[in-house]
């Protein structure tokens, strides 16, 4: 699966490429060179919107786990 998406955190929205997605999380390619936010809201293919927590990042690829800890006030 390779599809466009958005990552929203701190009132900032950036494009991303969704490389893989499961019921537990997603692996994304970041289009912005800054470090991936720790907590974010991911807008994924098919209209799926999930609160997520970053679990790892290597260069411009990050792994996010869908989680409840990513409060809307922190991420949106």
N, C-alpha and C positions, 0 to 999 in steps of 0.2 A: 504494500500500500504506500503510495506516495501521493499526498494531496496537500493543498494549501490550507492554512489555518491561521489563527491569531492567538497571541499570548498577551493578556492584559494584566498589568500590575501597577499599583500606585497611580492610577489614572492615565497611564501610558499604554497604548496599544501598538504592538509590532507584529508584522507578518512572520510566519514560520512555515516550515514544510514538515508535515507529519510523515515520518518514515515508517513507524509501526504503531499500532494501537491495540490494546486488549481491554478486557473488562476492568483491569487493575491500574492501567496507566498508559503512557504514550512516550515514544522516543521521538524527539523533534530536532530538526535542523534550524538553528537560530539565524535569522537574516540580519539581526543587529549584532555588532561585534561586542557589545557589553556583556558582562556576566549575566546569566539567566537569573531571574528573580527567584528567591527562595519559595515564595508562595505566589500563586497566580490563578487566573481563571483562563482556561484553555477553551477556545472556540474551534471545534474540530469538524471534520467532514460530516455531512449529513445533518447539520444543525445541532450537533451534540455540544453542550456546554458543561464543563466540569471544573470544580475547584480542585487544585492540584498543588502538591508539594514537590519541589525539586529534590531528587535523591542522588543525582550525580551529574557531572558535566565534564566533558572532554572536548576542549577547543570549542567548536561551534555546534556541538551536538549535546543535548541534555535529556535526561530521563526524568519523567514526572510520574508520581503515583497519585491517583485520584484519592483525595482525602477530605475529611471534614474539618481538619485544623485550619485550612486556608479560608479564613473568614472573608466574607465579601468586602468588609471595610478595609482589610489589608490588601486585597487583590484587585479590587475594581477601581 
